[in-house]
Amino acid sequence: MKKSVFLGAATIAGLAAGAAMAGTVDDVKARGKLNCGVTTGLVGFAAPDANGEWQGFDVSLCRAVAAAVLGDANAVEFVPTTGKTRFTALASGEIDMLARNTTWTFSRDVDLKFEFTGVNYYDGQGFMVPKALGVSSAKELDGARVCIQTGTTTELNLADFFRANNISYEPVPIETNAEAQQQYLAGACDVYTTDASGLAATRATFEAPDEHILLPEIISKEPLGPLVRHGDHEWGDVVRWTLNALISAEELGVTSANIDELSAGTDNPEINRLLGTEGTLGEMLGLDADWAAKAIKAGGNYGEIFAKNIGEETPIGLARGLNAQWTEGGLLYSPPFR
Amino acid sequence: MSTMTDPPKADFRLSMLINDTRYRSLTFQVIAAIVIALSIWYLGNNLIQNLRAAGLNISYSFLGDSAGYDINQRLVEYDSQSSHARAALVGLLNTLLVAFLACITATVFGVIAGVLRLSNNWLVSKLMAVYVEIFRNIPVLIWIIIIFTIMTAVLPPPSAFRGENPTSSMLFGSFAFTNRGIYFPRPEFANGLFASAALNWLLVIAVLIGSWFVSGEVEKRATKKQEETGERPATLLPKLAIWLVPFVLLMIIMGLTWDVPELKRFNFSGGLNAGGPLIALWFALSIYTGAFIAENVRAGIQAISKGQTEAAAALGLRQGRIMKLVILPQALRVIIPPLISQYLNITKNSSLAIAVGYADITATLGGITLNQTGRAIECVLLLMLFYLTASLLISTGMNIYNASVKLKER
């Protein structure tokens, strides 16, 4: 007994030991590798491909940050985290940043002492039901059994939504998307609810996608974004502005195809500042002058990353929707590089 | 001649702590204890300091906050506005419920399988050997998932009960076996003696306990009579009457009716419902641990000398009575200590409930609450405390029972 208490305490203390460090930028440079927390596997967002290489929308952000800081998009150690382990891994310093479709909420930002460095995907919670049920609105779901991934913000929204509309439901807690799919298709639950992007991705894998509909209600805002530990502002700036660089690059028309050409210098001062041919933005961040150029080269600009991993040409088939540039009616808006 | 004096008092020297075997073991134990205490203190202090440096602190105040999530199976009142502490309580009761049910059924399975494995019938004993080996050698998590998957895949969804020509129909018009669990009628009292349903049920339980006492008394009297006169009076009819008459009378007085489950828009409602996760977890834990208990029972029976069986047979006892009256009571002394471990295992293994979505304490406090609040260290410490307490309580209870059946040595 003594031994197990000792080991338990050792584990906890060991985890916490790294928490108090400052200067993550220097740590990452010294280590020569970025430790990036991702999901344990959600195709399109973060999952290893057939060759064991991590691929996906969130993974691309990790690679961009690694390229900006270390100049090498492959200098990333991907740490798979579950909904349960993600925050402990970040708080303890096991990972330098978390890019794992995590919703930016008040308590995570304030109480858990994390810092969200922006939004890389604007999502919202939706419902999927079989067409045969004849349901056309989420408000008709009184008495339904709802499959829900536990420990997520969607779980809380679900409780709030049904409570606010004064209807009842029976939650069926499940751990993973795969499990939800099996339960839903077996008819063990009437409804599956999660982020609308996840529903679309899941429905796309069904044998008969036409037999299932997404209800019109989107009951929550789910801004998903990367986060770092609170208090290390230099590191927070690096991650924030790497994401902004990818978004700005799309807005300014900088792509992985034309970036070499543009890096030689252009007429547009903002592109010049972004790519480091003018001004000292890189120096202010404590990075090389061409940090943003490297980040964009790693996987392309935001639009390219989106199209390659989760866009309409992929099996996931998500439209840009809210995630279009502000100039095209979306919410993506990077502060100016000046 | 010198006079006898007291032997010189061995004066204590510091080196004796190492060299003298009387003190040496003590010395090392004290040193070990100090080192362990210091390490724990150091690590704990390190943890607290680092948390503080990160702007965090160990705080249990989140337990009072509103939990915000719903739980599908609850033995006490709970809704999404209840506190995290309440959610933990719901989970705790669910853990205890499934552990209690599984302990009982695992014991039944185990005793039957253990006895049958020693059967002279080749087929029966080999069948039991196959059962024991298959279940003992595959992890319980796999069994839980297999049983749950088979249940959801094989049993029909509620929609199969719908329509003019449903593909499934309810057993006796009142039992529905679906992939969401089993729905069955709930007894209700039309004119109960008390306003609250719980009090009415307490009354029923009280009557049953009364019957149990009285029938025990009848049995005792019969044994006494047998010892005095050598003849045992028939007890079956009186006992049957003692059990049935008050119970049936009470049911008639209180007006027993049944609330039969009905298919509503999405689901069956009304009646009682044993959820799929509970059934899968309960069955898997019982049948898995049952295999281990079977081995304990077999070991216990084999520990009793064959001479006991032969002696009992020489007295003219039949096989069944030899087992019941001679072998098993002695075997219990060997069976119970390892049985305690199996009960602890059931309780701890019930934490695998999360695999099938059963809301035990690991799922509520250690899963959703931990996730929603991010208070990992606090939640895990509470979980450890709970499982430790539960295990020690079960162990104490079973050890008291063990003390009452073990060989009395004087």
Contacts between the chains, C-beta under 8 A, distances in Angstrom:
chain1	res1	chain2	res2	distance
A	2	B	36	6.0
A	5	B	40	7.0
A	6	B	36	6.3
A	6	B	39	6.4
A	6	B	40	6.4
A	8	B	384	7.1
A	9	B	39	7.9
A	9	B	40	5.5
A	9	B	43	4.6
A	9	B	44	6.2
A	9	B	47	7.6
A	10	B	39	7.9
A	10	B	43	5.8
A	12	B	43	7.5
A	12	B	47	5.7
A	12	B	377	6.0
A	12	B	380	7.9
A	13	B	43	3.8
A	13	B	44	7.1
A	13	B	46	4.8
A	13	B	47	4.5
A	13	B	50	7.9
A	16	B	46	7.1
A	16	B	47	4.7
A	16	B	50	4.2
A	16	B	51	6.0
A	16	B	54	7.9
A	17	B	46	6.4
A	17	B	50	6.0
A	18	B	50	7.9
A	19	B	50	4.6
A	19	B	51	6.9
A	19	B	53	6.7
A	19	B	54	4.3
A	19	B	56	8.0
A	20	B	49	7.7
A	20	B	50	5.0
A	20	B	53	3.5
A	20	B	54	5.8
A	83	B	371	5.6
A	84	B	367	7.0
A	84	B	370	6.5
A	84	B	371	5.8
A	84	B	376	7.9
A	87	B	374	4.8
A	87	B	376	7.2
A	88	B	376	4.8
A	91	B	54	6.3
A	91	B	56	7.1
A	107	B	373	7.7
A	107	B	374	7.7
A	108	B	374	6.9
A	111	B	373	8.0
A	111	B	374	7.2
A	112	B	56	7.9
A	112	B	374	4.3
A	113	B	54	6.1
A	113	B	55	4.6
A	113	B	56	5.9
A	132	B	159	7.5
A	133	B	266	7.5
A	141	B	266	7.6
A	142	B	265	7.3
A	143	B	264	5.9
A	143	B	265	6.0
A	143	B	266	5.0
A	143	B	267	5.7
A	143	B	269	6.6
A	144	B	266	4.4
A	144	B	267	7.2
A	145	B	180	6.5
A	145	B	266	6.8
A	145	B	267	6.1
A	150	B	354	7.8
A	150	B	357	8.0
A	150	B	363	7.0
A	150	B	367	5.7
A	150	B	368	5.2
A	150	B	371	7.2
A	151	B	367	5.9
A	151	B	368	5.2
A	151	B	370	7.5
A	151	B	371	3.0
A	151	B	372	6.6
A	152	B	371	7.5
A	155	B	69	5.0
A	155	B	368	6.8
A	155	B	372	7.8
A	156	B	68	4.5
A	156	B	69	6.0
A	156	B	372	6.8
A	158	B	70	7.6
A	159	B	68	5.8
A	159	B	69	5.4
A	159	B	70	5.0
A	159	B	80	3.7
A	160	B	68	7.3
A	160	B	80	7.4
A	162	B	70	7.9
A	163	B	79	7.8
A	163	B	80	6.0
A	163	B	81	7.7
A	169	B	70	7.4
A	170	B	72	5.0
A	170	B	267	7.3
A	171	B	69	7.6
A	171	B	70	4.8
A	171	B	71	7.1
A	171	B	72	5.2
A	172	B	72	6.6
A	172	B	357	5.8
A	173	B	72	7.4
A	173	B	354	7.9
A	173	B	357	4.5
A	173	B	359	6.7
A	173	B	363	6.6
A	173	B	368	7.5
A	174	B	357	5.6
A	175	B	354	6.6
A	175	B	355	7.5
A	175	B	357	7.9
A	182	B	149	7.9
A	182	B	152	7.7
A	183	B	152	6.6
A	186	B	152	4.8
A	186	B	153	6.1
A	186	B	157	7.0
A	186	B	179	5.9
A	187	B	156	8.0
A	187	B	157	2.9
A	187	B	158	7.6
A	187	B	159	6.2
A	187	B	179	6.4
A	188	B	152	4.9
A	188	B	157	6.9
A	188	B	179	4.9
A	188	B	180	5.7
A	188	B	276	7.0
A	190	B	266	5.0
A	190	B	267	7.5
A	229	B	54	7.1
A	230	B	54	7.7
A	230	B	55	6.2
A	231	B	54	7.3
A	231	B	55	6.6
